[in-house]
Every structure is written in structure tokens, then in C-alpha cells.
Amino acid sequence: MSSISLEALSLLVVDDNKHMHMVVKAILNSMRIKNIRFSDNAADAFMEMRNWHPDIVISDWAMEPLDGLDFVRLVRKGDDSPNPYIPIILLTGHTEMHRVLEARDAGVNEILAKPISIKSLYSRLVSIIEQPRPFVKSKAYFGPCRRRSVDPNYSGPERRADVALSDSAA
Amino acid sequence: MNDKAPQIIKVPNLLRAKIGNKTGPDLNQIVKQAEAALDGMSHLYEGWIRDYLDTINKAMSEAQASVPPDPDAIARIRKASHELKGQGLTLGYPLLTQVGHMLHGFIDRDEACAARNLDLIAAHIGFMNLVVQKKIRGDGGPEEEMLLGALGQAARKLAKN
């Protein structure tokens, strides 16, 4: 069965490990994604976003001096963020539930556990394109809606009944 | 409308428009090509693994050389074990992913406890070195399973104390 073509996408990969650059590049190339740039750290990635405007960012979590979550928070909430709405996939070896929740609350769109599964990376990219979530802006959070799905059988109170709807200027 | 209510922002799906309706290779083909590409780099993997183990062994020597152990050396062991956890499987050593996961978890849970128990860190590292020396590329046999079990049990016991 054929899949959607991802070859038009441009991706920025942020990881301080050169080996991972090669691994991720090999996997993305197999999806025919050739328009890829790499950054070793969050500061360079920020510059790259400003000058090059990638479609999607894939970032590692364990980096120094700023880690992946610092980077995500800068992108989402920084006054000088080049694109607060850019989809971000966080690569991580941290798979404990509290870490996953921490990443979600920082504003990542998708989390991908290491070792990287080719199918999982593909499905995260497709999910970003086919099932984009609206963004939520509140006093405590800015990022993609943390609710992944609507439960048709949910009968409890609607905690977001009082919301403002708007279109982004992006 | 409450001013403090969360605002829901509908972001235009520009990516859907950008990729259009063109079809790409099917997923099985993508997986095959990616695996072939990763196999094609396998001649590099031994060097990468050696780099990680060199980092870990050097940091371990530094940690053992001072009392209390140098926290920076312990942090380097934690980071390199995290890298091995993330890459061991891809680089053909699934056991390194397992033992990297265990060692990283042990240090990450309580760095001070880990520093007081360098013997257990050394046992994890010894196991990593053994896996690479013996080129154990699969999940290992009963002996490796027993060693992994013993390391996990020791770490859990320390975590409880």
C-alpha cells in the first residue's frame, strides 16, 4: 500500500550527537526527505529556524547546555521565537511516564523513544500532517492541545467550555 | 467569555497543502530501504561503540580516583550510558541498550547513591565491555540473562535502602 509522500518536507534535526545525525538522516532519506539540516545545540537550531524556516523540528532531549525541553520552551514561548507553532518531535531515551508528561507540558507535538523505530518516526510525521491539533494558549501553557482524542462516551463536566477560538496569524 | 479562559488557536495546515496528494513509497519499502542504509553504515558502528565505551571507561577511572567520586565523571558515565541505551539496538548490540538503560536509570534515580556504589557502576561497565569484546550481537544467552538480572536486582536493592 502506498503512503503519502513526505519528500517536500524540510526538517531540522537538533542533536549534539553526530552519530545520531547520520542515523536520522539515513532513515529520513529512506522516506525521500532530502531537505534536512542539522544543529548541534539549541542556540544554533534557533538561528537555523530564523534563517531557513524548516517545516518540522526533530530534537533530542539530552543536550547541553540547553536541553531539548529548554529548546522547546524557547520556541513555544520565547519573545523572539521564529515560529512558535512549528511541529516538534522530541527524541528521547527517557520513557518514564513523568518524563513523557514533562515533555508534553513543554509543548512538544510528538515524542519518539530511542532506539528509533523507522515505522514510529514515519507515523509521527504523518500524524503531524494528517491529524494536526489546535494550539492552546493559557496562563500556564502554550502548545499543541494535549488532548489527543475526544471520547464520545465521556459524560463528565466540560472543563474547557469557556474558551476563546481564534485563527493563528501563521 | 472569561478573560482567563484558555484560547484555542486553529493553526492552518500548511504542511498538508505543501505535500499535496502525491503518493510515496509504501511503509514496508521505507523500512527495507532504511534498514539497508543503516546496514550500509555498519562498518562505522564498531568505532562509535568504542568511542562510547572509551568515554565511560575513562570517566569510571576518574570517578574511582577521588573520594568522593568526581560528580562530573559520574555525569559523563550517565550521559554515555544514555547514548548507548538509545543507540545500542541500532548499532547491532541490543544488550548494550538494555544495560545502558539499567545503568542510566541507576545513576539518574539518585546520583549520590550511585556515587557511593561505584562497584555496581563498575559491574555494569564490565558487562558492557564484555558484550563488545565477545561481540554479543543478539540478546545473549542464559549467562548474560543471569548477569542482567543480578545487576537489576542489586540496583533495586540499593534503591530501597
HADDOCK unambig.tbl for C-alpha pairs under 7 A between the chains (distance, minus, plus):
assign (segid A and resid 1 and name CA) (segid B and resid 26 and name CA) 5.39 0.50 0.50
assign (segid A and resid 2 and name CA) (segid B and resid 23 and name CA) 6.25 0.50 0.50
assign (segid A and resid 2 and name CA) (segid B and resid 24 and name CA) 6.00 0.50 0.50
assign (segid A and resid 2 and name CA) (segid B and resid 25 and name CA) 5.47 0.50 0.50
assign (segid A and resid 2 and name CA) (segid B and resid 26 and name CA) 4.07 0.50 0.50
assign (segid A and resid 3 and name CA) (segid B and resid 23 and name CA) 5.60 0.50 0.50
assign (segid A and resid 3 and name CA) (segid B and resid 24 and name CA) 5.13 0.50 0.50
assign (segid A and resid 3 and name CA) (segid B and resid 25 and name CA) 5.97 0.50 0.50
assign (segid A and resid 3 and name CA) (segid B and resid 26 and name CA) 5.04 0.50 0.50
assign (segid A and resid 3 and name CA) (segid B and resid 27 and name CA) 6.67 0.50 0.50
assign (segid A and resid 4 and name CA) (segid B and resid 22 and name CA) 6.43 0.50 0.50
assign (segid A and resid 4 and name CA) (segid B and resid 23 and name CA) 4.55 0.50 0.50
assign (segid A and resid 4 and name CA) (segid B and resid 24 and name CA) 5.14 0.50 0.50
assign (segid A and resid 5 and name CA) (segid B and resid 19 and name CA) 6.66 0.50 0.50
assign (segid A and resid 5 and name CA) (segid B and resid 22 and name CA) 5.61 0.50 0.50
assign (segid A and resid 5 and name CA) (segid B and resid 23 and name CA) 4.73 0.50 0.50
assign (segid A and resid 5 and name CA) (segid B and resid 24 and name CA) 3.93 0.50 0.50
assign (segid A and resid 6 and name CA) (segid B and resid 19 and name CA) 6.40 0.50 0.50
assign (segid A and resid 8 and name CA) (segid B and resid 18 and name CA) 6.91 0.50 0.50
assign (segid A and resid 8 and name CA) (segid B and resid 19 and name CA) 5.65 0.50 0.50
assign (segid A and resid 23 and name CA) (segid B and resid 38 and name CA) 6.92 0.50 0.50
assign (segid A and resid 26 and name CA) (segid B and resid 34 and name CA) 6.21 0.50 0.50
assign (segid A and resid 26 and name CA) (segid B and resid 37 and name CA) 5.95 0.50 0.50
assign (segid A and resid 26 and name CA) (segid B and resid 38 and name CA) 6.58 0.50 0.50
assign (segid A and resid 27 and name CA) (segid B and resid 34 and name CA) 5.01 0.50 0.50
assign (segid A and resid 30 and name CA) (segid B and resid 30 and name CA) 5.43 0.50 0.50
assign (segid A and resid 30 and name CA) (segid B and resid 33 and name CA) 5.51 0.50 0.50
assign (segid A and resid 30 and name CA) (segid B and resid 34 and name CA) 5.15 0.50 0.50
assign (segid A and resid 31 and name CA) (segid B and resid 30 and name CA) 5.84 0.50 0.50
assign (segid A and resid 93 and name CA) (segid B and resid 82 and name CA) 6.79 0.50 0.50
assign (segid A and resid 93 and name CA) (segid B and resid 85 and name CA) 6.93 0.50 0.50
assign (segid A and resid 93 and name CA) (segid B and resid 86 and name CA) 5.62 0.50 0.50
assign (segid A and resid 114 and name CA) (segid B and resid 86 and name CA) 4.63 0.50 0.50
assign (segid A and resid 115 and name CA) (segid B and resid 86 and name CA) 4.56 0.50 0.50
assign (segid A and resid 115 and name CA) (segid B and resid 87 and name CA) 5.57 0.50 0.50
assign (segid A and resid 115 and name CA) (segid B and resid 89 and name CA) 6.38 0.50 0.50
assign (segid A and resid 115 and name CA) (segid B and resid 90 and name CA) 6.50 0.50 0.50
assign (segid A and resid 118 and name CA) (segid B and resid 31 and name CA) 6.18 0.50 0.50
assign (segid A and resid 119 and name CA) (segid B and resid 31 and name CA) 6.97 0.50 0.50
assign (segid A and resid 129 and name CA) (segid B and resid 15 and name CA) 6.04 0.50 0.50
assign (segid A and resid 129 and name CA) (segid B and resid 16 and name CA) 5.60 0.50 0.50
assign (segid A and resid 134 and name CA) (segid B and resid 8 and name CA) 6.49 0.50 0.50
assign (segid A and resid 134 and name CA) (segid B and resid 9 and name CA) 5.58 0.50 0.50
assign (segid A and resid 134 and name CA) (segid B and resid 10 and name CA) 4.84 0.50 0.50
assign (segid A and resid 134 and name CA) (segid B and resid 11 and name CA) 6.02 0.50 0.50
assign (segid A and resid 135 and name CA) (segid B and resid 8 and name CA) 5.78 0.50 0.50
assign (segid A and resid 135 and name CA) (segid B and resid 9 and name CA) 4.89 0.50 0.50
assign (segid A and resid 135 and name CA) (segid B and resid 10 and name CA) 6.43 0.50 0.50
assign (segid A and resid 135 and name CA) (segid B and resid 11 and name CA) 7.00 0.50 0.50
assign (segid A and resid 136 and name CA) (segid B and resid 6 and name CA) 6.49 0.50 0.50
assign (segid A and resid 136 and name CA) (segid B and resid 7 and name CA) 5.64 0.50 0.50
assign (segid A and resid 136 and name CA) (segid B and resid 8 and name CA) 4.73 0.50 0.50
assign (segid A and resid 136 and name CA) (segid B and resid 9 and name CA) 6.06 0.50 0.50
assign (segid A and resid 137 and name CA) (segid B and resid 6 and name CA) 5.53 0.50 0.50
assign (segid A and resid 137 and name CA) (segid B and resid 7 and name CA) 4.95 0.50 0.50
assign (segid A and resid 137 and name CA) (segid B and resid 8 and name CA) 6.45 0.50 0.50
assign (segid A and resid 138 and name CA) (segid B and resid 5 and name CA) 6.89 0.50 0.50
assign (segid A and resid 138 and name CA) (segid B and resid 6 and name CA) 4.41 0.50 0.50
assign (segid A and resid 138 and name CA) (segid B and resid 7 and name CA) 6.26 0.50 0.50
assign (segid A and resid 162 and name CA) (segid B and resid 1 and name CA) 6.41 0.50 0.50
assign (segid A and resid 162 and name CA) (segid B and resid 2 and name CA) 6.81 0.50 0.50
assign (segid A and resid 162 and name CA) (segid B and resid 5 and name CA) 6.03 0.50 0.50
assign (segid A and resid 163 and name CA) (segid B and resid 5 and name CA) 5.31 0.50 0.50
assign (segid A and resid 163 and name CA) (segid B and resid 6 and name CA) 5.41 0.50 0.50
assign (segid A and resid 163 and name CA) (segid B and resid 7 and name CA) 5.54 0.50 0.50
assign (segid A and resid 163 and name CA) (segid B and resid 8 and name CA) 6.68 0.50 0.50
assign (segid A and resid 164 and name CA) (segid B and resid 5 and name CA) 6.92 0.50 0.50
assign (segid A and resid 164 and name CA) (segid B and resid 6 and name CA) 6.65 0.50 0.50
assign (segid A and resid 164 and name CA) (segid B and resid 7 and name CA) 4.60 0.50 0.50
assign (segid A and resid 164 and name CA) (segid B and resid 8 and name CA) 5.96 0.50 0.50
assign (segid A and resid 165 and name CA) (segid B and resid 7 and name CA) 5.97 0.50 0.50
assign (segid A and resid 165 and name CA) (segid B and resid 8 and name CA) 4.93 0.50 0.50
assign (segid A and resid 165 and name CA) (segid B and resid 9 and name CA) 6.00 0.50 0.50
assign (segid A and resid 166 and name CA) (segid B and resid 8 and name CA) 6.37 0.50 0.50
assign (segid A and resid 166 and name CA) (segid B and resid 9 and name CA) 4.99 0.50 0.50
assign (segid A and resid 166 and name CA) (segid B and resid 10 and name CA) 6.27 0.50 0.50
assign (segid A and resid 167 and name CA) (segid B and resid 9 and name CA) 5.42 0.50 0.50
assign (segid A and resid 167 and name CA) (segid B and resid 10 and name CA) 4.87 0.50 0.50
assign (segid A and resid 167 and name CA) (segid B and resid 11 and name CA) 6.27 0.50 0.50
assign (segid A and resid 168 and name CA) (segid B and resid 9 and name CA) 5.86 0.50 0.50
assign (segid A and resid 168 and name CA) (segid B and resid 10 and name CA) 6.02 0.50 0.50
assign (segid A and resid 168 and name CA) (segid B and resid 11 and name CA) 5.27 0.50 0.50
